[in-house]
C-alpha cells in the first residue's frame, strides 16, 4: 500500500490466512473488490472436510484443487461481494480452461451468471512473472446472460524488459468494457448458453479471433510470375545449349 502512495491511516491490513480463517469475517459486504491473489498456491482443500461446508465454497459443491487455490480466492471474493458490487480479480490463465474441480467451479459461476467479463492482459506485466495473466470481473446483478471477452494483450508499451499499461491503454480497455459490444479482434459478447456448450472454457482466445497480420499473397499472380520465370529459364537454357553446341563443333 505504501508503494502505491496510500497513507497508513487509509488502509487496514491483518496477517491471517484468507482461505482458512479470514480476519474480516464479520464485516459488511463490499461494493468494490480488487484482488491479486497468489497464483496456484497449495491449500488444504478437500483434506479439510469442513471446508466444503464453508459458506464461501459450499455453493459450488466442490473445492478448488489442493495444488491450485486460485478459484478458492475467486469464491472468497464472490462471497463478500454485495448485490450491486463489482469484483476484479487477477487470475492465472490456467483456471480459465483446466478441467476437474476448476471446471465445476467455472460452471457454477457461469450458470449463476456471476462472470461479467474476462480480460486478457499482456505478458510481462507483473513483477516476478512473465506470464500473460487475466482479469475476471464478477457481478451478482447483471443486465444480461452473457459474458464479455476482451483481448487487451496489445494494450501496453515496452519498458526495458517489461510491459506497462499506460493511462491511454487503461482508457481503451475501459471503453471496450463499458461499451460491451463485439469488436473485431478485440472483444466478443458470448451468451452463457454458448459458453456452457463450449465446456465452460473461459479463455479469451477461444472467443476473440486473432487478427492475421501475415502478408497476403495473390496466388494467381504469384503463379503467373513463376510461369514467366520458368519460361525465361527455359529460353536461357536453350541459348546456353546452343552456344555449347557451337563451341563443341569447333573442336
C-alpha positions in Angstrom: 0.0 0.0 0.0 2.9 2.4 0.7 4.3 1.7 -2.7 1.1 3.0 -4.2 1.2 6.2 -2.1 -1.7 5.2 0.2 -1.1 6.5 3.7 -1.2 4.2 6.7 -4.4 5.7 8.0 -6.3 4.9 4.8 -6.0 1.1 5.0 -6.2 -1.8 7.5 -4.1 -4.9 6.9 -4.2 -8.0 9.0 -1.9 -11.0 8.9 -4.1 -14.1 8.6 -5.0 -17.0 6.2 -7.6 -15.6 3.8 -8.9 -19.0 2.8 -8.9 -20.8 6.2 -9.5 -18.1 8.7 -10.3 -14.7 7.2 -9.8 -11.9 9.6 -12.6 -9.7 8.4 -15.3 -12.3 8.8 -18.0 -10.1 10.4 -17.6 -7.0 8.1 -20.3 -5.8 5.8 -20.3 -6.9 2.1 -18.2 -4.8 -0.3 -19.4 -2.9 -3.4 -15.9 -2.9 -4.9 -13.3 -5.7 -4.6 -9.9 -5.6 -6.3 -7.8 -8.7 -5.7 -4.4 -10.0 -6.9 -4.2 -13.4 -5.1 -1.1 -15.6 -5.3 -1.0 -17.8 -8.3 -1.6 -21.6 -8.0 -0.6 -21.9 -4.3 -1.3 -25.0 -2.3 -4.0 -25.1 0.3 -5.8 -27.8 2.4 -8.7 -28.2 0.0 -10.6 -31.5 0.5 -8.0 -32.6 3.1 -10.2 -30.5 5.4 -13.7 -31.9 5.2 -15.1 -28.9 7.0 -14.3 -26.6 4.1 -17.0 -28.0 1.8 -19.5 -26.6 4.4 -17.9 -23.2 4.4 -20.5 -20.7 3.1 -17.9 -19.2 0.8 -17.1 -22.5 -1.0 -20.3 -24.6 -0.5 -22.4 -23.1 -3.3 -20.1 -24.5 -6.0 -20.4 -28.0 -4.5 -16.7 -28.6 -4.9 -13.4 -27.2 -3.6 -10.5 -25.9 -5.6 -7.7 -28.4 -6.1 -5.2 -28.7 -3.2 -2.4 -27.8 -5.5 -4.2 -24.8 -7.1 -6.1 -22.5 -4.8 -6.8 -19.8 -7.5 -10.6 -20.4 -7.7 -10.9 -20.6 -3.9 -9.8 -17.0 -3.8 -12.4 -16.2 -6.5 -15.1 -17.9 -4.5 -14.0 -16.0 -1.4 -14.3 -12.6 -3.2 -17.7 -13.6 -4.6 -19.0 -14.4 -1.1 -18.0 -10.9 0.1 -19.5 -9.1 -2.9 -22.7 -7.0 -2.4 -25.6 -7.5 -4.8 -24.8 -4.3 -6.6 -21.0 -4.7 -6.3 -18.2 -5.5 -8.8 -15.1 -7.6 -8.2 -12.0 -7.6 -10.4 -9.6 -10.5 -9.7 -6.3 -11.1 -11.4 -6.1 -14.8 -12.3 -3.6 -17.3 -13.5 -4.7 -18.2 -17.1 -4.9 -21.9 -16.4 -8.0 -21.5 -14.3 -9.9 -20.5 -17.4 -9.7 -23.8 -19.1 -8.4 -26.6 -16.8 -10.8 -29.5 -16.1 -11.8 -31.3 -12.9 -12.9 -29.3 -9.9 -11.9 -26.0 -11.6 -14.3 -26.7 -14.4 -17.1 -27.3 -12.0 -16.5 -24.0 -10.2 -16.5 -22.2 -13.6 -19.8 -23.9 -14.4 -21.2 -22.7 -11.1 -20.1 -19.1 -11.9 -21.5 -19.2 -15.4 -24.7 -21.0 -14.7 -25.5 -18.4 -11.9 -24.5 -15.5 -14.2 -21.8 -14.1 -12.0 -19.0 -13.7 -14.6 -19.3 -10.3 -16.2 -16.1 -10.1 -18.2 -12.7 -11.9 -18.8 -9.9 -9.6 -19.8 -6.7 -11.0 -21.3 -3.7 -8.9 -20.3 -0.3 -8.5 -21.9 2.6 -10.7 -20.8 5.5 -9.4 -18.7 3.2 -7.0 -16.9 3.6 -8.0 -13.3 6.8 -8.1 -11.2 8.1 -11.6 -10.7 6.2 -13.4 -13.6 6.3 -13.1 -17.4 3.0 -14.9 -18.0 0.1 -13.2 -19.6 -2.5 -13.0 -16.8 -6.2 -12.4 -16.9 -8.8 -10.3 -15.0 -12.0 -12.0 -14.0 -14.8 -9.4 -13.4 -17.6 -10.7 -11.2 -21.1 -9.2 -10.7 -24.1 -10.5 -8.9 -26.6 -8.3 -10.6 -26.1 -8.3 -14.3 -28.4 -7.0 -17.0 -27.8 -9.8 -19.5 -27.0 -13.5 -19.5 -23.7 -13.0 -21.4 -20.0 -12.8 -20.7 -17.8 -10.3 -22.4 -14.3 -11.4 -23.5 -11.7 -8.8 -24.1 -8.3 -9.3 -25.7 -6.1 -6.5 -24.3 -2.8 -8.3 -24.9 -1.7 -5.5 -27.3 -2.7 -2.7 -24.9 0.8 -1.9 -23.5 4.1 -0.2 -24.1 7.5 -1.7 -23.7 9.6 -0.5 -20.7 13.1 -2.2 -20.7 12.2 -5.9 -20.4 8.7 -5.4 -19.1 5.4 -4.2 -20.4 3.4 -1.4 -18.9 -0.3 -0.2 -19.1 -0.4 3.5 -19.8 -3.4 5.7 -18.9 -4.4 5.5 -22.6 -4.2 1.7 -22.6 -6.4 1.6 -19.5 -8.9 4.0 -21.0 -9.1 1.9 -24.2 -9.8 -1.2 -22.2 -12.3 0.5 -20.0 -14.2 1.8 -23.1 -14.4 -1.7 -24.6 -15.6 -2.9 -21.2 -18.3 -0.3 -20.8 -19.5 -0.4 -24.4 -20.0 -4.2 -24.1 -20.1 -4.7 -27.9 -18.4 -7.1 -30.3 -15.2 -5.6 -31.8 -13.2 -7.4 -34.4 -10.0 -8.9 -32.9 -10.7 -7.2 -29.5 -14.0 -8.1 -27.9 -16.8 -10.7 -28.1 -20.0 -10.8 -26.1 -20.9 -14.5 -25.7 -24.1 -16.0 -24.3 -23.7 -18.2 -21.2 -25.5 -20.9 -23.2 -22.8 -20.9 -25.8 -20.1 -21.0 -23.0 -21.8 -24.0 -21.5 -21.9 -25.7 -24.9 -18.1 -25.0 -25.1 -17.5 -27.0 -21.9 -17.3 -23.8 -19.8 -14.0 -22.7 -21.3 -13.4 -19.1 -20.3 -10.1 -18.5 -22.3 -10.4 -15.2 -24.3 -8.6 -16.8 -27.3 -11.5 -19.3 -27.6 -13.9 -16.5 -28.4 -11.9 -13.5 -29.8 -10.3 -14.2 -33.1 -6.7 -13.2 -33.6 -6.0 -10.8 -36.4 -4.0 -12.4 -39.2 -1.1 -10.0 -39.7 0.7 -12.2 -42.2 1.3 -10.7 -45.7 -1.5 -11.6 -48.0 -0.2 -13.4 -51.2 -2.1 -13.3 -54.5 -1.7 -17.0 -55.5 -2.8 -16.4 -59.1 -0.4 -13.5 -59.6 2.4 -15.5 -57.9 1.8 -18.5 -60.2 1.9 -16.3 -63.3 5.2 -14.8 -62.1 6.6 -18.3 -61.6 5.5 -19.2 -65.1 7.4 -16.2 -66.6 10.5 -17.2 -64.6 10.3 -20.7 -65.9 9.9 -19.5 -69.5 12.9 -17.2 -69.1 14.9 -20.0 -67.6 14.0 -22.4 -70.4 14.9 -19.7 -73.0 18.2 -19.1 -71.3 18.9 -22.8 -71.1 18.2 -23.2 -74.8 20.6 -20.3 -75.6 23.3 -21.9 -73.4 22.9 -25.2 -75.1 23.2 -23.6 -78.5 26.4 -21.8 -77.5 27.9 -25.0 -76.1 26.9 -26.8 -79.3 28.7 -24.2 -81.4 31.8 -24.4 -79.3 31.8 -28.2 -79.4 31.6 -28.2 -83.2 34.9 -26.2 -83.4 36.9 -29.0 -81.7 
